């Protein structure tokens, strides 16, 4: 993380809401990927617009929202303006 990203993460409240665009199958499995976003619109983009993964392209997508303690965040990145939170359940 850059100094700017570290500062941003430090200034977040102790409890945060994060979002992930995923397949319905991923949601039902409870086995989530590690990339989340602080912004719902970013999760919507990955669920509805981003089609790079051909194996999930045609599967039904959902937006999943959870609230976590900031202390559980592994990293925060914003180089691509995705407000990305790395979190492992």
C-alpha positions in Angstrom: 0.0 0.0 0.0 1.1 3.5 -0.7 1.4 6.1 2.1 -1.8 7.7 0.8 -3.7 4.3 0.9 -2.4 3.6 4.4 -3.6 7.0 5.5 -7.0 6.5 3.9 -7.4 3.1 5.6 -6.3 4.4 9.0 -9.0 7.2 8.7 -11.8 4.8 8.1 -14.2 4.1 11.0 -13.6 1.0 13.1 -16.6 -0.8 11.4 -17.0 -0.7 7.6 -19.4 -2.0 5.0 -17.8 -3.7 2.0 -19.3 -4.9 -1.3 -18.5 -7.7 -3.8 -19.9 -8.4 -7.2 -20.1 -12.2 -7.5 -21.9 -15.1 -9.0 -25.0 -16.4 -7.3 -23.1 -19.7 -7.0 -20.2 -18.0 -5.1 -22.8 -16.4 -2.7 -24.5 -19.7 -2.0 -21.1 -21.5 -1.5 -20.0 -19.0 1.2 -16.5 -19.3 -0.3 -15.8 -15.7 -1.3 -12.9 -14.2 -3.2 -10.7 -11.7 -1.3 -11.3 -8.5 -3.3 -14.1 -6.3 -2.1 -14.9 -2.6 -2.5 -15.9 0.2 -0.2 -18.2 1.4 -3.0 -21.3 -0.4 -4.1 -21.1 1.0 -7.6 -17.7 -0.7 -8.1 -19.2 -4.0 -7.0 -22.1 -3.4 -9.5 -19.6 -2.8 -12.3 -17.8 -6.1 -11.6 -21.1 -8.0 -11.4 -22.8 -6.5 -14.4 -20.2 -5.0 -16.7 -16.8 -6.6 -16.2 -16.8 -9.7 -18.4 -13.1 -10.7 -18.4 -13.7 -14.1 -16.8 -15.3 -16.2 -19.5 -16.1 -19.1 -17.1 -18.5 -16.9 -15.1 -19.7 -14.5 -17.9 -23.1 -16.1 -18.4 -23.8 -16.9 -14.7 -26.3 -14.9 -12.6 -24.5 -12.2 -10.6 -25.4 -10.6 -7.3 -24.0 -7.8 -5.1 -23.1 -9.0 -1.6 -22.7 -6.6 1.3 -21.1 -7.3 4.6 -20.1 -5.2 7.6 -16.7 -6.0 9.2 -14.3 -4.7 11.7 -11.6 -2.6 10.0 -9.0 -4.6 11.9 -9.8 -7.6 9.7 -8.8 -5.7 6.5 -5.5 -7.1 5.1 -5.0 -4.2 2.6 -6.6 -1.2 0.8 -5.7 -0.3 -2.7 -7.1 2.5 -4.9 -4.7 2.7 -7.8 -7.5 1.9 -10.2 -10.1 3.9 -8.3 -11.8 0.7 -7.1 -11.6 1.4 -3.4 -10.4 -2.2 -3.0 -10.4 -3.9 0.3 -8.6 -7.2 0.7 -10.5 -9.3 3.2 -10.5 -13.0 3.9 -13.6 -14.3 5.7 
